[in-house]
Amino acid sequence: MGEYLERIDAGIDVCDGLRGLADVDAEAIPAATRAGEGDAAFDQYMRSLFLYLEAKFEYFWFESPEIAAMVRQARPSVEEFSANDFADLARVLLYLMQGCRYERKDEAPGDLACTDPTPVTAGSDRVTPALTVARTFLTHDRCGRAPLEEFLSAACAQGAVGYFFTTGRLGQDALAYLGQLADGPFAERMYVVDPAKLLHLIEISHDICDEIDELGLLAALEDLDAGEEEFAFAESVEVLRGEAQEILTAPPSGDG
């Protein structure tokens, strides 16, 4: 139990500092928008928000419900990693990986909708929907078939592609259901992010943030001109985003 309390105590200072930085970046957005630099300010905010939420997930989320309950009793004042935090983490991950903004729905805070719909493009035998949505499912238990089936139905009703993020390892019924979908007409309508994929996507998103920060520093030092910076961004960040998209759309391993 001691190691978990040490983890919590270390995380308090780390997360407090990161949350403060994210709050400062959020407060800078209105003035930057008035100055015509709103997109850059929002991008900075999303990166600082990612660092805060990722740290909160690392320090304050425990897969075991028994350990979570013991920590809660020992440190009742600590703010746990919540369902709202998980929805925001998924929103930030999707932004970093795709460059698209997602917003939480007021009526269902765990549901996200992309506010930058991609154009409808025709393939050889299918049409890619213009809308993308996401749902987060924070749980200590295994994730079964029912939440996946419900989300796919909701996504299809909107004509959307859906991303389902869960902290629960996939149960056998969920894996069997995804196997049934793999070769059917809904094969590319829902992508599941289980715990193993989630950790991988967080790692790549860290790399994306590092690359952007390094490019910004070099540009500030005037070591890059506009053309070089654009090329470097395309060669580094876009490659990482491509890797992230491959992981995002790959079948879950089932290992969790």
C-alpha positions in Angstrom: 0.0 0.0 0.0 2.9 2.3 0.8 4.1 2.4 -2.8 0.7 3.6 -4.0 0.5 6.3 -1.5 4.0 7.5 -2.5 2.8 7.5 -6.1 -0.2 9.7 -5.1 1.9 12.1 -3.0 4.4 12.5 -5.8 1.6 13.0 -8.3 0.0 15.8 -6.3 2.9 18.3 -6.9 3.4 17.2 -10.5 -0.2 17.6 -11.5 -0.7 20.8 -9.6 2.1 22.4 -11.5 1.0 21.1 -14.9 -2.6 22.1 -14.3 -1.4 25.6 -13.4 0.4 25.8 -16.8 -2.7 24.6 -18.7 -4.8 27.2 -16.9 -2.4 30.0 -17.9 -2.5 28.8 -21.6 -6.3 28.6 -21.5 -6.5 32.2 -20.2 -4.3 33.4 -23.0 -6.6 32.2 -25.8 -9.1 35.1 -25.9 -6.4 37.8 -26.3 -4.5 35.7 -28.8 -7.7 35.2 -30.8 -8.3 39.0 -30.9 -4.7 39.3 -32.2 -5.3 36.8 -34.9 -3.2 34.1 -33.3 -6.0 32.0 -31.8 -5.1 28.7 -33.5 -1.6 28.8 -32.2 -2.8 29.6 -28.7 -5.3 26.8 -28.7 -2.6 24.4 -30.0 -0.4 25.4 -27.1 -3.3 25.0 -24.6 -4.1 21.5 -25.9 -0.5 20.4 -25.5 -0.3 21.7 -22.0 -3.7 20.1 -21.2 -2.4 16.8 -22.5 0.6 16.8 -20.2 -1.6 17.5 -17.2 -4.2 14.9 -18.0 -1.7 12.3 -19.0 0.1 12.8 -15.7 -3.2 12.6 -13.8 -3.9 9.3 -15.5 -0.5 8.0 -14.7 -0.6 9.0 -11.0 -4.2 8.8 -10.0 -5.7 5.9 -12.0 -5.5 2.4 -10.6 -6.7 -0.5 -12.7 -7.6 -2.5 -9.6 -10.8 -1.3 -7.9 -9.6 -2.6 -4.6 -6.4 -0.5 -4.7 -8.4 2.5 -5.9 -10.7 2.1 -2.9 -7.8 1.8 -0.4 -6.1 4.9 -1.9 -9.4 6.8 -1.7 -9.8 6.0 1.9 -6.2 6.9 2.8 -6.1 10.1 0.7 -9.8 11.3 0.6 -8.9 14.8 -0.4 -7.1 13.7 -3.6 -9.0 14.3 -6.8 -9.2 11.0 -8.7 -8.8 10.6 -12.4 -12.5 10.9 -13.4 -14.8 10.0 -16.3 -14.7 13.7 -17.3 -10.9 13.6 -17.2 -10.9 10.6 -19.5 -13.2 12.3 -22.0 -10.9 15.3 -22.1 -7.8 13.0 -22.4 -9.4 11.3 -25.5 -10.3 14.7 -26.9 -6.7 16.0 -26.6 -5.2 12.7 -28.0 -7.5 12.9 -31.0 -6.5 16.6 -31.5 -2.8 15.8 -31.3 -3.0 12.8 -33.6 -5.4 14.2 -36.2 -5.2 17.9 -35.9 -9.0 18.0 -35.5 -11.0 19.5 -32.7 -13.5 17.4 -30.7 -16.0 18.8 -28.2 -17.8 17.0 -25.4 -21.6 16.8 -25.6 -23.5 18.5 -22.8 -26.1 15.8 -22.7 -23.5 13.0 -22.6 -20.1 14.2 -21.3 -18.4 11.0 -22.3 -19.4 11.5 -25.9 -17.3 13.6 -28.3 -18.0 15.0 -31.7 -15.5 16.3 -34.2 -16.1 20.0 -34.9 -13.8 19.8 -38.0 -15.6 17.2 -40.2 -13.5 15.7 -42.9 -14.8 15.9 -46.5 -16.8 12.9 -47.8 -14.5 11.0 -50.1 -15.5 8.1 -52.3 -13.4 4.9 -52.3 -13.7 1.9 -54.6 -16.6 0.3 -52.8 -17.4 2.5 -49.8 -17.9 6.2 -48.8 -16.0 7.6 -45.8 -18.5 9.4 -43.6 -17.8 13.1 -43.0 -18.4 13.0 -39.3 -16.3 11.4 -36.6 -17.4 10.8 -33.0 -15.9 9.2 -29.9 -17.0 7.7 -26.7 -15.0 7.1 -23.5 -15.8 4.3 -21.0 -13.9 4.6 -17.8 -14.2 1.3 -15.9 -12.2 -0.9 -13.5 -14.1 -4.0 -14.9 -13.7 -5.7 -18.2 -15.4 -4.1 -21.2 -18.0 -6.4 -22.7 -19.9 -6.5 -25.9 -22.9 -4.3 -24.9 -21.1 -0.9 -24.7 -19.4 -1.5 -28.1 -22.7 -2.5 -29.7 -24.5 0.5 -28.3 -21.8 2.9 -29.5 -21.6 1.4 -33.0 -25.4 1.8 -33.3 -25.2 5.4 -32.2 -22.3 6.2 -34.6 -24.1 4.5 -37.5 -27.3 6.4 -36.7 -25.3 9.6 -37.2 -23.5 8.4 -40.3 -20.2 8.6 -38.5 -17.0 6.8 -37.9 -16.5 6.2 -34.1 -13.6 5.8 -31.8 -14.3 4.0 -28.5 -11.8 4.5 -25.7 -11.9 2.3 -22.6 -9.8 1.6 -19.6 -11.3 -1.8 -19.2 -9.6 -4.9 -20.7 -11.8 -6.4 -23.4 -13.8 -9.4 -22.4 -14.1 -12.5 -24.6 -17.5 -11.5 -25.8 -16.2 -8.1 -26.8 -13.3 -9.6 -28.8 -15.7 -12.1 -30.5 -18.0 -9.2 -31.4 -15.1 -7.2 -33.0 -14.0 -10.3 -34.8 -17.5 -10.6 -36.3 -17.4 -7.0 -37.5 -13.9 -7.3 -39.0 -15.0 -8.5 -42.4 -18.5 -7.0 -42.5 -19.9 -3.7 -43.7 -19.2 -2.0 -40.4 -15.5 -3.0 -40.3 -14.4 0.7 -40.7 -17.1 2.3 -38.7 -15.8 1.7 -35.2 -12.2 1.6 -33.8 -11.6 0.5 -30.2 -8.8 1.8 -28.0 -8.2 -0.6 -25.2 -5.7 0.0 -22.3 -2.7 -1.3 -24.3 -3.4 0.9 -27.3 -4.2 3.9 -25.0 -0.7 3.7 -23.5 0.9 3.5 -26.9 -1.1 6.5 -28.2 -0.1 8.5 -25.1 3.6 7.7 -25.8 3.3 8.9 -29.4 1.5 12.0 -28.4 4.3 12.8 -26.1 6.7 12.5 -29.0 4.4 14.8 -31.1 4.5 17.5 -28.3 8.3 17.2 -28.0 8.7 17.7 -31.8 6.4 20.7 -31.9 8.2 22.3 -28.9 11.6 21.7 -30.4 10.5 23.2 -33.7 9.1 26.2 -31.9 12.3 26.7 -30.0 14.4 26.5 -33.2 12.2 29.0 -34.9 12.3 31.4 -32.0 16.1 31.2 -32.2 15.9 31.9 -35.9 17.7 28.7 -36.8 14.8 27.8 -39.1 13.3 29.8 -41.9 9.6 29.4 -42.7 10.3 26.8 -45.5 12.6 24.7 -43.4 10.2 24.8 -40.4 7.3 23.6 -42.6 9.4 20.8 -44.0 10.6 19.7 -40.6 7.0 19.7 -39.3 5.8 17.6 -42.2 8.7 15.2 -41.8 8.5 14.7 -38.1 5.1 15.5 -36.7 3.1 14.2 -39.7 5.1 10.9 -39.6 4.3 10.5 -35.9 0.6 11.3 -36.6 0.6 8.6 -39.3 1.9 6.1 -36.9 -0.7 7.1 -34.3 -3.5 6.7 -36.8 -2.3 3.2 -37.7 -2.4 2.3 -34.0 -5.7 4.0 -33.5 -7.4 2.0 -36.3 -5.7 -1.3 -35.7 -7.6 -4.1 -34.1 -7.1 -4.3 -30.3 -4.8 -7.1 -29.1 -7.0 -8.1 -26.3 -4.1 -8.0 -23.9 -5.3 -4.7 -22.4 
